[in-house]
Amino acid sequence: MAHIFAELAFTDAVRQVQEEQGSRRAYTRMDGGDQDYNHLISENEAAFIESRDSFYMATISETGWPYIQHRGGAPGFVKALNERQLGFLDYRGNRQYITVGNLRGSDRVSLFFMDYARKGRLKILGRAKVIETEEATALGLSIQEGYRARAERAVVIDIAGFDWNCPQHITERFTLEELRPSIEAMQARIAELEAQLAKEPA
């Protein structure tokens, strides 16, 4: 799981800073592990990923600059194709195509999946490839019913490693859909109280 992530992310310079700041010992548990299995996502990670309506993806440009792009869609637009792969339809946006262009030079990507309401964060490192939408359909990637978008291509990511982050400093935020049940219950209660007041004599 996090062992390969640590191997990829904890460079010598990073480990040196960890030593200096006193956190290296806490992260030694992430060292080692079975290299054949510790980058495979479980049902837990798959369910978390497929319940997201957005994520952030970083690519590397030919000039060495990182570029972060937000990708969004209806919940489930990113799918766990298997224990080693993720896939998503790439919807038309502002047509700058920076991410797509970057992937032609380097297939390395970093993904952040956030659940602000429950303060959850999943980090994934992987290698991405762009495929045509016809091939994506065969993989089970399709636009969710009722979601208005145009898919120009799809992206498949081979997972190299992943790690769950701590919830510290994640500000709780809620979507309208997450708040809707509470709002509707409050509105119903207000209507009930207003009806009771209307029946009382002036």
Contacts in CASP RR format, 6 or more apart in sequence:
PFRMAT RR
TARGET T0000
AUTHOR 0000-0000-0000
METHOD contacts of the structure
MODEL  1
MAHIFAELAFTDAVRQVQEEQGSRRAYTRMDGGDQDYNHLISENEAAFIE
SRDSFYMATISETGWPYIQHRGGAPGFVKALNERQLGFLDYRGNRQYITV
GNLRGSDRVSLFFMDYARKGRLKILGRAKVIETEEATALGLSIQEGYRAR
AERAVVIDIAGFDWNCPQHITERFTLEELRPSIEAMQARIAELEAQLAKE
PA
1 38 0 8 1.000
1 39 0 8 1.000
1 161 0 8 1.000
1 162 0 8 1.000
1 163 0 8 1.000
2 30 0 8 1.000
2 38 0 8 1.000
2 161 0 8 1.000
2 162 0 8 1.000
2 163 0 8 1.000
2 164 0 8 1.000
3 30 0 8 1.000
3 31 0 8 1.000
3 32 0 8 1.000
3 33 0 8 1.000
3 34 0 8 1.000
3 35 0 8 1.000
3 38 0 8 1.000
4 35 0 8 1.000
4 38 0 8 1.000
4 39 0 8 1.000
4 160 0 8 1.000
4 161 0 8 1.000
5 30 0 8 1.000
5 39 0 8 1.000
5 123 0 8 1.000
5 125 0 8 1.000
5 160 0 8 1.000
5 161 0 8 1.000
5 162 0 8 1.000
5 163 0 8 1.000
6 27 0 8 1.000
6 30 0 8 1.000
6 31 0 8 1.000
6 163 0 8 1.000
7 31 0 8 1.000
7 32 0 8 1.000
8 125 0 8 1.000
8 160 0 8 1.000
8 161 0 8 1.000
9 125 0 8 1.000
9 163 0 8 1.000
10 18 0 8 1.000
10 27 0 8 1.000
10 30 0 8 1.000
15 24 0 8 1.000
18 24 0 8 1.000
18 27 0 8 1.000
30 163 0 8 1.000
38 161 0 8 1.000
39 84 0 8 1.000
39 159 0 8 1.000
39 160 0 8 1.000
39 161 0 8 1.000
39 162 0 8 1.000
40 83 0 8 1.000
40 84 0 8 1.000
40 159 0 8 1.000
41 49 0 8 1.000
41 80 0 8 1.000
41 83 0 8 1.000
41 84 0 8 1.000
41 159 0 8 1.000
41 162 0 8 1.000
42 83 0 8 1.000
45 80 0 8 1.000
45 122 0 8 1.000
45 162 0 8 1.000
46 80 0 8 1.000
48 113 0 8 1.000
48 115 0 8 1.000
48 122 0 8 1.000
49 55 0 8 1.000
49 78 0 8 1.000
49 79 0 8 1.000
49 80 0 8 1.000
49 86 0 8 1.000
49 113 0 8 1.000
49 122 0 8 1.000
50 75 0 8 1.000
50 76 0 8 1.000
50 78 0 8 1.000
50 79 0 8 1.000
50 80 0 8 1.000
51 75 0 8 1.000
51 76 0 8 1.000
51 115 0 8 1.000
52 75 0 8 1.000
52 76 0 8 1.000
52 78 0 8 1.000
52 113 0 8 1.000
52 114 0 8 1.000
52 115 0 8 1.000
53 72 0 8 1.000
53 73 0 8 1.000
53 74 0 8 1.000
53 75 0 8 1.000
53 76 0 8 1.000
53 77 0 8 1.000
53 175 0 8 1.000
54 70 0 8 1.000
54 71 0 8 1.000
54 72 0 8 1.000
54 73 0 8 1.000
54 114 0 8 1.000
55 70 0 8 1.000
55 71 0 8 1.000
55 72 0 8 1.000
55 78 0 8 1.000
55 111 0 8 1.000
55 112 0 8 1.000
55 113 0 8 1.000
55 114 0 8 1.000
56 68 0 8 1.000
56 69 0 8 1.000
56 70 0 8 1.000
56 71 0 8 1.000
56 111 0 8 1.000
56 112 0 8 1.000
56 114 0 8 1.000
57 68 0 8 1.000
57 69 0 8 1.000
57 71 0 8 1.000
57 99 0 8 1.000
57 109 0 8 1.000
57 110 0 8 1.000
57 111 0 8 1.000
57 112 0 8 1.000
58 66 0 8 1.000
58 67 0 8 1.000
58 68 0 8 1.000
58 69 0 8 1.000
58 109 0 8 1.000
58 110 0 8 1.000
58 111 0 8 1.000
59 66 0 8 1.000
59 67 0 8 1.000
59 69 0 8 1.000
59 98 0 8 1.000
59 99 0 8 1.000
59 102 0 8 1.000
59 103 0 8 1.000
59 106 0 8 1.000
59 108 0 8 1.000
59 109 0 8 1.000
59 128 0 8 1.000
60 66 0 8 1.000
60 67 0 8 1.000
60 102 0 8 1.000
60 105 0 8 1.000
60 106 0 8 1.000
60 108 0 8 1.000
61 67 0 8 1.000
61 98 0 8 1.000
61 102 0 8 1.000
62 102 0 8 1.000
62 105 0 8 1.000
67 98 0 8 1.000
67 99 0 8 1.000
67 102 0 8 1.000
69 98 0 8 1.000
69 99 0 8 1.000
71 78 0 8 1.000
71 88 0 8 1.000
71 90 0 8 1.000
71 91 0 8 1.000
72 91 0 8 1.000
73 91 0 8 1.000
73 144 0 8 1.000
73 147 0 8 1.000
73 149 0 8 1.000
74 144 0 8 1.000
74 146 0 8 1.000
74 147 0 8 1.000
75 144 0 8 1.000
76 144 0 8 1.000
77 88 0 8 1.000
77 89 0 8 1.000
77 143 0 8 1.000
77 144 0 8 1.000
77 147 0 8 1.000
78 86 0 8 1.000
78 87 0 8 1.000
78 88 0 8 1.000
78 113 0 8 1.000
79 86 0 8 1.000
79 87 0 8 1.000
79 88 0 8 1.000
79 139 0 8 1.000
79 140 0 8 1.000
79 141 0 8 1.000
80 86 0 8 1.000
81 87 0 8 1.000
81 139 0 8 1.000
81 156 0 8 1.000
84 158 0 8 1.000
84 159 0 8 1.000
85 156 0 8 1.000
85 157 0 8 1.000
85 158 0 8 1.000
85 159 0 8 1.000
86 111 0 8 1.000
86 124 0 8 1.000
86 156 0 8 1.000
86 157 0 8 1.000
86 159 0 8 1.000
87 136 0 8 1.000
87 139 0 8 1.000
87 141 0 8 1.000
87 154 0 8 1.000
87 155 0 8 1.000
87 156 0 8 1.000
87 157 0 8 1.000
88 141 0 8 1.000
88 154 0 8 1.000
88 155 0 8 1.000
89 133 0 8 1.000
89 136 0 8 1.000
89 141 0 8 1.000
89 142 0 8 1.000
89 143 0 8 1.000
89 149 0 8 1.000
89 151 0 8 1.000
89 153 0 8 1.000
89 154 0 8 1.000
90 100 0 8 1.000
90 130 0 8 1.000
90 151 0 8 1.000
90 152 0 8 1.000
90 153 0 8 1.000
90 154 0 8 1.000
90 155 0 8 1.000
91 149 0 8 1.000
91 150 0 8 1.000
91 151 0 8 1.000
91 152 0 8 1.000
92 149 0 8 1.000
92 150 0 8 1.000
92 151 0 8 1.000
92 152 0 8 1.000
100 130 0 8 1.000
100 153 0 8 1.000
103 109 0 8 1.000
103 128 0 8 1.000
103 129 0 8 1.000
103 130 0 8 1.000
103 155 0 8 1.000
107 127 0 8 1.000
107 128 0 8 1.000
107 129 0 8 1.000
108 125 0 8 1.000
108 126 0 8 1.000
108 127 0 8 1.000
108 128 0 8 1.000
109 125 0 8 1.000
109 126 0 8 1.000
109 127 0 8 1.000
109 128 0 8 1.000
109 157 0 8 1.000
110 123 0 8 1.000
110 124 0 8 1.000
110 125 0 8 1.000
110 126 0 8 1.000
111 123 0 8 1.000
111 124 0 8 1.000
111 125 0 8 1.000
111 126 0 8 1.000
111 157 0 8 1.000
112 121 0 8 1.000
112 122 0 8 1.000
112 123 0 8 1.000
113 121 0 8 1.000
113 122 0 8 1.000
113 124 0 8 1.000
114 120 0 8 1.000
114 121 0 8 1.000
114 170 0 8 1.000
115 121 0 8 1.000
116 170 0 8 1.000
116 171 0 8 1.000
116 172 0 8 1.000
116 173 0 8 1.000
116 174 0 8 1.000
117 172 0 8 1.000
117 173 0 8 1.000
117 174 0 8 1.000
117 175 0 8 1.000
117 178 0 8 1.000
119 167 0 8 1.000
119 170 0 8 1.000
119 172 0 8 1.000
120 164 0 8 1.000
120 165 0 8 1.000
120 167 0 8 1.000
120 170 0 8 1.000
121 164 0 8 1.000
121 165 0 8 1.000
121 166 0 8 1.000
121 167 0 8 1.000
121 170 0 8 1.000
122 162 0 8 1.000
122 163 0 8 1.000
122 164 0 8 1.000
122 165 0 8 1.000
123 162 0 8 1.000
123 163 0 8 1.000
123 164 0 8 1.000
123 165 0 8 1.000
124 157 0 8 1.000
124 159 0 8 1.000
124 161 0 8 1.000
124 162 0 8 1.000
125 159 0 8 1.000
125 160 0 8 1.000
125 161 0 8 1.000
125 162 0 8 1.000
126 157 0 8 1.000
126 158 0 8 1.000
126 159 0 8 1.000
126 160 0 8 1.000
126 161 0 8 1.000
127 157 0 8 1.000
127 158 0 8 1.000
127 160 0 8 1.000
128 155 0 8 1.000
128 156 0 8 1.000
128 157 0 8 1.000
128 158 0 8 1.000
129 155 0 8 1.000
129 156 0 8 1.000
129 158 0 8 1.000
130 153 0 8 1.000
130 154 0 8 1.000
130 155 0 8 1.000
131 153 0 8 1.000
131 154 0 8 1.000
131 155 0 8 1.000
131 156 0 8 1.000
132 153 0 8 1.000
132 154 0 8 1.000
133 151 0 8 1.000
133 152 0 8 1.000
133 153 0 8 1.000
133 154 0 8 1.000
135 154 0 8 1.000
136 142 0 8 1.000
136 151 0 8 1.000
136 153 0 8 1.000
136 154 0 8 1.000
139 154 0 8 1.000
139 156 0 8 1.000
141 154 0 8 1.000
143 149 0 8 1.000
143 151 0 8 1.000
END
